[in-house]
Each structure stands twice: as C-alpha cells, then as structure tokens.
Amino acid sequence: MIFIHRLLRELIWFGPFAGVFFLALALFRQGPIFPKPGQARTIIDAAGENVAITQPFQGFIPGWHLFDVLQKTHRPEALAKVGVNHGWLTERLSVLYWVYPGLNPGAFSDDLESILAHDRGYVYLARPEVKRFGLAAPTIMPSGRPPDAEDTMFTMVRVLNDIADQSGQGQFIIESFKLEKALVEAGVEIELTGVLPPPERRPRTLAMVCPDGEWTRLWGSGMADLKLGLTDISDGMSAAGRESDAERILYMNPDFIILRVGTAEVFLRDPRWQGLEAVRRRRVYSNITDLNGYTYDLDNIPGAYRWLAELVYPDLLQPRLRGILRAHYLNSYQFYLNDFYLDYLLQLDLNGGSSGYNRFERHS
C-alpha cells in the first residue's frame, strides 16, 4: 500500500500525460522468458555476425558494459560475474547501485588466463580477443558513428536482450523510453508554446569540458536544440592551439554554461572568466553525475532534457523534474528515489551557488 500511495503521488507530479504513459506501458510489458534447454542458440550481434550462445544461458561477463547490461535488460540475475571495479564505472552506476545493492564489482578476475580457466559458456562483452578461443564475445554497438545515437542505443538494447533470451523485454524497454521521452518533450513544448522569447533574447548556451581537469585546456560547444530554441554559438569557432582556447570562449561570451567536468563554484571564482555574462549572472552549472545524459543512457536522457529546459527558461517552466525522475525509477525498477537520492542525482551540493538552482530542492 505504501508503494501504491507513492506511485499515485508521483503521477500528480509527472503531469497530465502520466496516466496515458503508464497505461501504454502495460500494453507492451511481458513476463520473464526462460531459455529452453539445449546446447546452443544463435543470435545476430550489432556487427551482423552470428554468435552461438550456450544453452541454458550462463550469464554475462560485462566488463565495462556493466552499466549497459543492468540498464538495458533490467536483469541483474543475468550477470554471471560482474568484473573488475573502475572508478569511472562506479560513478556512472551510482543510481543502479542503489537499485541493485547486492552487486559486487570485484567478483571476477578478467585476465585472459582466468577467463580460460573458469569459463562455463559465459558471454563476454568488451573482450573481443576471446573469440579466437571459441568463446562468445558478441558486438553490442554498431561500428562507426551513426547519424542518430538512439539507433545505437536501441541496437544495444536488442542485442543484449537477445543474448539473454528475452527479446520481448528489450522491445518493451525501447517503447517505454520512446514514450517517456516524447511525453517529457511534449510537456516542455506545451509550457513554452506562445511564450518562447524571440531568438535574439534566448540564452547563448555553451557546454564546456577540459581534458586535464584544471581548465588549462578547454573545449566548448553550443548546445543546439531546436525544440528549446537554442543555436550553436561555437559554430565556426574551432581552435587550433591551446593558447587560443580561453580567448575563444571569451569571444563567444555565453550567458549560460554547463560544465561536464569540474564544479561551478570553482569556475565562478576563476579570474579568467569574470568577464563572461554567464559568470556575472551565476548561470554556470555542474553536470557530472548520471543526469549528464550519457549518450546511450535510457534512464536519464528524458530527465536531462527537462533539467536543461528548466534551467534555460526558469521563468517559463514549472519545477517538475523531481517528480519526473521519481516516476521513471518507480515504473522502470519499482525503486523509490527518496529525497537523499534525488539530491545527489540533481547535484544540489555542486550547484548551490548557481542562479536559480534552488528550484530543484526538495519541498515538503
């Protein structure tokens, strides 16, 4: 009863489309599928190659694809062993560690000798070299750079669920993502209809990263998004040498900055940037956790879009993000994001001094 009460409360936050959203999801959901006994079955991987999967399915050895296996199959029991621990992987997995607290990232030694000694017909991801020993190592991402990142993401979902013999679950996850993303975007569009400012009054937005973490070398790109009316202010301003990077940013003079590394507070104190309109208005925001929209992130891409929209147009959009994120994790994982988890995901500690960020704080 507590779970149902929380779900109903989050439906109110999610907006007028929530009922349609969850009703539509029910049409696609299917129960778990268990593999039939046998020696092997064949799947087609993202490279178009036939890969033999031992039957019954023995489980994934995911390597650095641990995040993708959990997020794109919702089946932690499909992991035979988790693999070695990496700091960046642990950071990316933060929310899923809460959802699946029993994970042990150090449970499997993934050197080649150990793999050959302990193999039981597992499926190895991110280890193509084991193919020469006859082990299953399917490709889950198409090679090259496709025009639409969603095509790659959906291919990953299909291949991973085909491997686990639950293709129906994969299609359900894809359709759920499409529907949620469309509803979030539609909600923003409806709220902005008739009130979106003319192009000359829209924020000049910039996303910034630095390879060394100290802001001695920079890279900035405009966050072009036609739905939000944002254009790429960095177009035609690529820099050939590191000495010109800071000058290039100063010349573009963005009045809204998203930092992909580092913290807003440190950036705001840096003397190099005091002339930027974004610094003067304190419209600089850190975005270094799950919500930064990992390119193939099924869970957080819709929420990251709403996050950006609310920061860009704080006077035009209602603060609905906490409810949207809660509704997603309730529906996808039956996991309730309490205020502590939400505060972390929304990076309240990193953005406390940035303009308007208190809109994302918890409210009683």
Rosetta blueprint (number, residue, H / E / L):
1 M L
2 I H
3 F H
4 I H
5 H H
6 R H
7 L H
8 L H
9 R H
10 E H
11 L H
12 I H
13 W H
14 F H
15 G L
16 P L
17 F L
18 A H
19 G H
20 V H
21 F H
22 F H
23 L H
24 A H
25 L H
26 A H
27 L H
28 F H
29 R L
30 Q L
31 G L
32 P L
33 I L
34 F L
35 P L
36 K L
37 P L
38 G L
39 Q L
40 A E
41 R E
42 T E
43 I E
44 I E
45 D L
46 A L
47 A L
48 G L
49 E L
50 N E
51 V E
52 A E
53 I E
54 T E
55 Q L
56 P L
57 F L
58 Q L
59 G L
60 F E
61 I E
62 P L
63 G H
64 W H
65 H H
66 L H
67 F H
68 D H
69 V H
70 L H
71 Q H
72 K H
73 T H
74 H L
75 R L
76 P H
77 E H
78 A H
79 L E
80 A L
81 K L
82 V L
83 G L
84 V L
85 N L
86 H L
87 G H
88 W H
89 L H
90 T H
91 E H
92 R H
93 L L
94 S H
95 V H
96 L H
97 Y H
98 W H
99 V H
100 Y L
101 P L
102 G L
103 L L
104 N L
105 P L
106 G L
107 A L
108 F L
109 S L
110 D L
111 D L
112 L H
113 E H
114 S H
115 I H
116 L H
117 A H
118 H H
119 D L
120 R L
121 G L
122 Y L
123 V E
124 Y E
125 L L
126 A L
127 R L
128 P H
129 E H
130 V H
131 K H
132 R H
133 F H
134 G L
135 L L
136 A E
137 A L
138 P L
139 T L
140 I L
141 M L
142 P L
143 S L
144 G L
145 R L
146 P L
147 P L
148 D L
149 A H
150 E H
151 D H
152 T H
153 M H
154 F H
155 T H
156 M H
157 V H
158 R H
159 V H
160 L H
161 N H
162 D H
163 I H
164 A L
165 D L
166 Q L
167 S H
168 G H
169 Q H
170 G H
171 Q H
172 F H
173 I H
174 I H
175 E H
176 S H
177 F H
178 K H
179 L H
180 E H
181 K H
182 A H
183 L H
184 V H
185 E H
186 A H
187 G H
188 V H
189 E H
190 I H
191 E H
192 L H
193 T L
194 G L
195 V L
196 L L
197 P L
198 P L
199 P H
200 E H
201 R H
202 R L
203 P L
204 R L
205 T E
206 L E
207 A E
208 M E
209 V E
210 C L
211 P L
212 D L
213 G L
214 E L
215 W L
216 T L
217 R L
218 L L
219 W E
220 G E
221 S E
222 G L
223 M L
224 A L
225 D E
226 L H
227 K H
228 L H
229 G L
230 L E
231 T L
232 D L
233 I L
234 S L
235 D L
236 G L
237 M L
238 S L
239 A L
240 A L
241 G L
242 R H
243 E H
244 S H
245 D H
246 A H
247 E H
248 R H
249 I H
250 L H
251 Y H
252 M H
253 N L
254 P L
255 D L
256 F E
257 I E
258 I E
259 L E
260 R L
261 V L
262 G L
263 T L
264 A H
265 E H
266 V H
267 F H
268 L H
269 R H
270 D L
271 P H
272 R H
273 W H
274 Q L
275 G L
276 L L
277 E H
278 A H
279 V H
280 R H
281 R L
282 R L
283 R L
284 V E
285 Y E
286 S E
287 N L
288 I L
289 T L
290 D H
291 L H
292 N H
293 G L
294 Y L
295 T L
296 Y L
297 D L
298 L L
299 D L
300 N L
301 I H
302 P H
303 G H
304 A H
305 Y H
306 R H
307 W H
308 L H
309 A H
310 E H
311 L H
312 V H
313 Y L
314 P L
315 D L
316 L L
317 L L
318 Q L
319 P L
320 R L
321 L H
322 R H
323 G H
324 I H
325 L H
326 R H
327 A H
328 H H
329 Y H
330 L H
331 N H
332 S H
333 Y H
334 Q L
335 F L
336 Y L
337 L L
338 N L
339 D H
340 F H
341 Y H
342 L H
343 D H
344 Y H
345 L H
346 L L
347 Q L
348 L L
349 D L
350 L L
351 N L
352 G L
353 G L
354 S L
355 S L
356 G L
357 Y H
358 N H
359 R H
360 F H
361 E L
362 R L
363 H L
364 S L
